[in-house]
Amino acid sequence: MMTSIASRFLISCLVFLAPVSTSRAAPAWSWPIAPPHVVTEPFVAPPDPYSAGHRGVDIAASPGQPVAAAAAGVVTFSGTVVDRPLVVIRHDDGHLSSIEPVMGSVEVGSRVTRGAPIGTVGVGGHCADSCVHFGVRLDGVYVNPMLLLGEVPPAVLLPLTATAAAQARGWALR
């Protein structure tokens, strides 16, 4: 009994005395396109590596619009694949990003910094000249670019039973 009370007291002290951060750290990545940032098609992870999915995000853009490096790294490809121009960058944090259609203005092997111009929006691909596709891989696996841009809110567990207050706040299913 005494051990249980002591352990609860210790846990309470640790929780209340723990430093609390009220500011969010700025993400190390930035959007490759200037605002407004309209995602026309979100990332959809496939259930396995060989299934259908949308391995990146489509961001509204117009042909000729400037495109920037999302993070610092080295350009590993700048050219055309099948019917679309694209730029690929191996980033300092180990990620590999590709953005298409982009008419690259950078040479393969050149070092780029976050926000540095890498080209302009081109034509081709699945966006029908209305967006760019921004994909990111880590160790060969596609990841949601929104995570790196700091745009994915923290997950919130919702109650199984819906109270009027929870429904009013959008915290529970109706």
Residue, then its C-alpha position, 0 to 999 in steps of 0.5 A: m500500500m505504501t509503495s503504491i502511494a509513494s510511486r503515485f506521488l513520484i509519478s505526479c511530481l515528475v509529470f508536474l515538474a517536467p518542462v513544457s514546451t509551448s512552441r513548435a520547432a520550425p520544420a527543417w523542410s519548406w514547401p517547394i512552391a510559393p504560397p498558397h499551398v493547396v494540396t490537390e491530392p494527398f499522400v495515400a500510403p499503399p497497404d504493401p510496396y506493390s499495391a496502388g497508392h499515391r506516393g506523394v502530394d500534388i500541390a497546385a501550381s502553374p507552368g513557369q512558376p518557380v520551384a525551390a529545394a525543400a531542404a538542403g542536399v545534392v541534385t542526383f537527377s535533373g532531366t526527363v523520364v518518359d513524358r515528364p521533366l523532374v528533379v531529384i535531390r538527396h537531402d542531408d537528412g537521408h531523404l530523397s525527394s522528387i518533384e515533377p514536372v519541373m524543368g530543372s535549372v540545376e546541374v546533377g551533383s550541384r549542392v542546393t540549400r533549402g529554398a534555393p531555386i531548382g527550376t520551374v513548373g513544366v508540363g507532363g505527368h498526371c496533373a494536367d498542367s495544374c500541379v506538381h507532384f512532390g514525393v519523398r523516400l527514406d531508405g527506399v520507402y515513400v513517406n508523407p511529405m506533409l510530415l517533413l513540412g510540419e503540416v500533419p497535426p498530432a493524432v488525437l484519440l476519440p472517445l467511443t461513446a459520443t457525448a453532446a460536448a464531444q460531438a459539438r467539438g468534433w471530437a466524437l462520431r455522431 
